[in-house]
Every structure is written in C-alpha cells, then in structure tokens.
Amino acid sequence: MSGGEPAIALRDAACAVALGLVRAGHQAYFAGGCVRDRLLARPVKDYDIATSARPDEVKAVYPKARGVGEAFGVMLVRHGGHTFEVATFREDGPYQDGRRPSEVTYSTAERDAARRDFTINGLFEDPATGETIDFVEGASDIAARLVRAIGDPHERIREDRLRMLRAARFAARLGFEIESRTFDAIASHAGELASVSAERVGEEIREMLAHSNRARAADLVEALGLDGAVFGRRGARSGRRLEALPAEVPVGGWSTALAAWWLDRCGAACEVGVRQNAVSELRRRLVLSNDETDALDHALAIREVLLDGFGRLGVAARARMIARHGFDAAVALVRAEDAALGAEFAGQADRELPSRALPHPLLDGAVLIAAGYRPGPRFKEWIDLAMDAQLEGRIGSTADALALVRDAENRA
C-alpha cells in the first residue's frame, strides 16, 4: 500500500479496476487462472485483467499505470493496496525463440483466448455479473478434470516448450489428467525441453516440488519423458521417498523434495561420488542458488552419515553433526525411507541438542588473547578442544577451558 491508499479486498479491488475500464467504454474481463480457480472453488490469489483497451487507453483511465510489457500490451494498475496486470486482447505472431512471439496484434477476446496455453487457462469472467465467458470449452474440461491444449497441442508446444512442464504442474496441482492428444504431443516433443533456459525449467520444478502433490508431478514429468532436462538422463523412480515427505513444504524447503526425488531415481547407486556429481549437475540444470545447492548437498551428505556411522560418533561429534545446516532435512529424508529410524534420530537430536545450535563457547579468540596467547594456527585447535569438552560436560567455565589449553600446551 502506498500514499495512504486504503486497502480493500482483493476481488473488490480487481472489480473496481476492471469496471473502471468498462465505464470508459472498453471491454474488461478477469482472465486465466483466477477464473479457473473460482470455478474450482479454490482460493484466488491474484486477478489478471484482459481488456480491449490499448496501453495508452489504460493509462488514460489510470494515469499511474506502469508499462511492464507494453510491446505485448501489458500494464500494471494499482488499486486498494493491490497491483493488477492489465493486458490488451491480442493475437501472437510467430514464435521464433520457443518462448515469446516475435510480434503481437491487438485483437478480440475470442482471439486472445485462442492464443493461450490450456483450455482451463483460457476462460474469462465478466466482473460485473460473474458470468463465465468460454470460447475454448475450458469449463467442460474443468468439469472433466482435464488439462487440454487449446487448438493443436503440437503448435502450442512449438510456441513455448515450457508449456510441457506446465501441463504436468497443473495436472498434479489440480488433481487433473492430461488429455490424451496433449499427453502424446508432449511426449513426442519431450526432448525439446532441453532447449528451454535452465532458469525457466528450474522455476517450474521449484513450484512443483513446493506443492503437496509433488510426487504426482514427478511421476508425470517422468511419464512424459521430461526428466531428461531436469536430471540429464531419462529414468523412473524406484523408491517412494517423495510420497513419504510431509504434505507441507518439507524441512529445508523444496530442495529436500528434490533430494528425495533424486534418491528415488538413483536406487542403490547413491554413492558419495555420484551424489557430489549429481548436486553439481542439478545446480547447473536448474540454476540453483548457492543456498539451494548447499541445502541439497548438506541434506544428502548428512543422510549418508546418519545411515552409516552416526551411532558410532562421540557425544561432541554428534552434537556438531546435529548443529549442521541440513540435519533436520536429512532426518526428514531418512524418515521418508524408514519412519521408525527417522523418528529415532529426531528423538536423539531433541534430547541432545534441542536448539540444533551449539552452545555459546566458553573459549574463543578474544579470551585466549586476553589470557596472553598470541594468535596463531593453534587457536582453532584449542577452541575446538574446549568446545568438545564443553559439549561432553567435562568443563563448565572459561577458567576450565583455559586450564584445558594449558594442559594441551604442556603435553605438546
């Protein structure tokens, strides 16, 4: 909200913007996902508005409107504390880069619907009456719970190959099936997904794996043959860890779900070297951030320790492991493989280090300097030595820690 503008309900604000255009003599409809979600009785998170008004005409009605894609007839209008995308009805010219049309022509609502991806996203709604305006039989596909390409599915895919992943995401998220001709067309073009930018593929995968229906999305991606662009090779899941993760976004975020998906696919071949190479490959293919890469790598690496040696670690080494970034995500992975074992690790961590953070150290560099020690390579060794003793309960004060350092010096 800005400039003291009073906030109003999202739909009321969207209606006000659309009807402002109507009063100025233009057509204006709600478009796409907001109409689909209303028909499905799902929460509507945003409203897009399609209009006969051209960008300059939108700006005449809303002088503060900002152009974010004026070449495509797209303006942003803010009202009631909300921002709405207002796009002029258009037809798209040839797609030369498999993503965007080389040119657009302003057109009619019917032609605008025809250039969209799937029938369930090609619906309009009259904001004044709530009437659904359906040029593409999207309402019947919603009733039949189908994701169907508008017109020729091959042509829709050639226009934007990312639509192949979007079909899988919509089907999984909504609990729909992909209509047979659309499914077959995607499968026949699946190899072409490799030509889509890694950033766009990564964004789709993030959205899939952050949703509770992530396992169905993964199954569809593999059944359609799109997994080659995600993992670098075709395959199929042999495990069911992805299903066993909690329905909400897993501990550690969507990267935990990505780790579970990778484990489901790699089966018995999940050695350390394979993991390290896989993390590097997924970083490149999905354009993972540094934080996402670290989260993925740490979860998989700590899982290996949990399954092969955690019980043999001493008290201090266990505490250090529990405090590592990614420990709870690794436990979530183990729990997805073996619920009892995962619960055992979680319980042990809750008993030994419930905060998942090491205690404030009794000894640090400042204490050593104050005690007369000159900074040097042994500082880290002494600080680690004191922390281990602190974690094991062998010392309880800074004086105890300094005494431990003196003993270490005398033995050196």
Secondary structure as the mmCIF struct_conf table of DSSP 4:
data_model
#
loop_
_struct_conf.conf_type_id
_struct_conf.id
_struct_conf.beg_label_comp_id
_struct_conf.beg_label_asym_id
_struct_conf.beg_label_seq_id
_struct_conf.end_label_comp_id
_struct_conf.end_label_asym_id
_struct_conf.end_label_seq_id
TURN_TY1_P TURN_TY1_P1 GLY A 3 GLY A 4
HELX_LH_PP_P HELX_LH_PP_P1 GLU A 5 ALA A 7
HELX_RH_AL_P HELX_RH_AL_P1 LEU A 10 ARG A 23
TURN_TY1_P TURN_TY1_P2 ALA A 24 GLY A 25
STRN STRN1 ALA A 28 ALA A 31
TURN_TY1_P TURN_TY1_P3 GLY A 32 GLY A 32
HELX_RH_AL_P HELX_RH_AL_P2 GLY A 33 LEU A 39
TURN_TY1_P TURN_TY1_P4 LEU A 40 ALA A 41
HELX_LH_PP_P HELX_LH_PP_P2 ARG A 42 VAL A 44
STRN STRN2 ASP A 48 THR A 51
BEND BEND1 SER A 52 SER A 52
HELX_RH_AL_P HELX_RH_AL_P3 PRO A 55 VAL A 61
TURN_TY1_P TURN_TY1_P5 PRO A 63 LYS A 64
STRN STRN3 ARG A 66 GLY A 69
HELX_RH_3T_P HELX_RH_3T_P1 GLU A 70 PHE A 72
TURN_TY1_P TURN_TY1_P6 GLY A 73 GLY A 73
STRN STRN4 VAL A 74 HIS A 79
TURN_TY1_P TURN_TY1_P7 GLY A 80 GLY A 81
STRN STRN5 HIS A 82 THR A 88
STRN STRN6 ARG A 90 ASP A 92
STRN STRN7 TYR A 95 TYR A 95
BEND BEND2 GLN A 96 ARG A 100
STRN STRN8 PRO A 101 PRO A 101
BEND BEND3 SER A 102 SER A 102
STRN STRN9 VAL A 104 TYR A 106
HELX_RH_AL_P HELX_RH_AL_P4 ALA A 109 ALA A 114
TURN_TY1_P TURN_TY1_P8 ARG A 115 ARG A 115
BEND BEND4 ARG A 116 ASP A 117
STRN STRN10 PHE A 118 PHE A 118
HELX_RH_3T_P HELX_RH_3T_P2 THR A 119 ASN A 121
BEND BEND5 GLY A 122 GLY A 122
STRN STRN11 PHE A 124 GLU A 125
TURN_TY1_P TURN_TY1_P9 PRO A 127 THR A 129
STRN STRN12 THR A 132 ILE A 133
BEND BEND6 PHE A 135 VAL A 136
HELX_RH_AL_P HELX_RH_AL_P5 GLY A 138 ALA A 144
TURN_TY1_P TURN_TY1_P10 ARG A 145 ARG A 145
STRN STRN13 LEU A 146 VAL A 147
STRN STRN14 ALA A 149 ALA A 149
BEND BEND7 ILE A 150 GLY A 151
HELX_RH_AL_P HELX_RH_AL_P6 PRO A 153 GLU A 159
TURN_TY1_P TURN_TY1_P11 ARG A 161 LEU A 162
HELX_RH_AL_P HELX_RH_AL_P7 ARG A 163 LEU A 174
TURN_TY1_P TURN_TY1_P12 GLY A 175 GLY A 175
HELX_LH_PP_P HELX_LH_PP_P3 PHE A 176 PHE A 176
STRN STRN15 GLU A 177 ILE A 178
HELX_LH_PP_P HELX_LH_PP_P4 GLU A 179 GLU A 179
HELX_RH_AL_P HELX_RH_AL_P8 SER A 180 HIS A 189
HELX_RH_3T_P HELX_RH_3T_P3 ALA A 190 SER A 195
BEND BEND8 VAL A 196 VAL A 196
HELX_RH_AL_P HELX_RH_AL_P9 ALA A 198 LEU A 209
TURN_TY1_P TURN_TY1_P13 ALA A 210 ALA A 210
BEND BEND9 HIS A 211 HIS A 211
TURN_TY1_P TURN_TY1_P14 SER A 212 ASN A 213
HELX_RH_AL_P HELX_RH_AL_P10 ARG A 214 ALA A 223
TURN_TY1_P TURN_TY1_P15 LEU A 224 LEU A 226
HELX_RH_AL_P HELX_RH_AL_P11 ASP A 227 PHE A 231
BEND BEND10 GLY A 232 ARG A 233
BEND BEND11 GLY A 239 GLY A 239
HELX_RH_AL_P HELX_RH_AL_P12 ARG A 241 ALA A 244
BEND BEND12 LEU A 245 LEU A 245
BEND BEND13 ALA A 247 VAL A 249
HELX_LH_PP_P HELX_LH_PP_P5 PRO A 250 PRO A 250
TURN_TY1_P TURN_TY1_P16 VAL A 251 GLY A 252
HELX_RH_AL_P HELX_RH_AL_P13 TRP A 254 CYS A 266
HELX_RH_3T_P HELX_RH_3T_P4 GLY A 267 ALA A 269
HELX_RH_AL_P HELX_RH_AL_P14 VAL A 272 LEU A 286
TURN_TY1_P TURN_TY1_P17 VAL A 287 VAL A 287
HELX_RH_AL_P HELX_RH_AL_P15 ASN A 290 LEU A 307
TURN_TY1_P TURN_TY1_P18 ASP A 308 GLY A 309
HELX_RH_3T_P HELX_RH_3T_P5 PHE A 310 ARG A 312
BEND BEND14 LEU A 313 LEU A 313
HELX_RH_AL_P HELX_RH_AL_P16 VAL A 315 ILE A 322
TURN_TY1_P TURN_TY1_P19 ALA A 323 ALA A 323
BEND BEND15 ARG A 324 ARG A 324
TURN_TY1_P TURN_TY1_P20 HIS A 325 GLY A 326
HELX_RH_AL_P HELX_RH_AL_P17 PHE A 327 GLU A 337
HELX_RH_AL_P HELX_RH_AL_P18 ALA A 339 GLU A 352
TURN_TY1_P TURN_TY1_P21 PRO A 354 SER A 355
BEND BEND16 ARG A 356 ALA A 357
HELX_LH_PP_P HELX_LH_PP_P6 LEU A 358 PRO A 361
BEND BEND17 LEU A 362 LEU A 362
HELX_RH_AL_P HELX_RH_AL_P19 GLY A 365 ALA A 370
TURN_TY1_P TURN_TY1_P22 ALA A 371 GLY A 372
HELX_LH_PP_P HELX_LH_PP_P7 TYR A 373 PRO A 375
TURN_TY1_P TURN_TY1_P23 PRO A 377 PRO A 377
HELX_RH_AL_P HELX_RH_AL_P20 ARG A 378 LEU A 391
TURN_TY1_P TURN_TY1_P24 GLU A 392 GLY A 393
BEND BEND18 ARG A 394 ARG A 394
BEND BEND19 SER A 397 SER A 397
HELX_RH_AL_P HELX_RH_AL_P21 THR A 398 ARG A 411
#
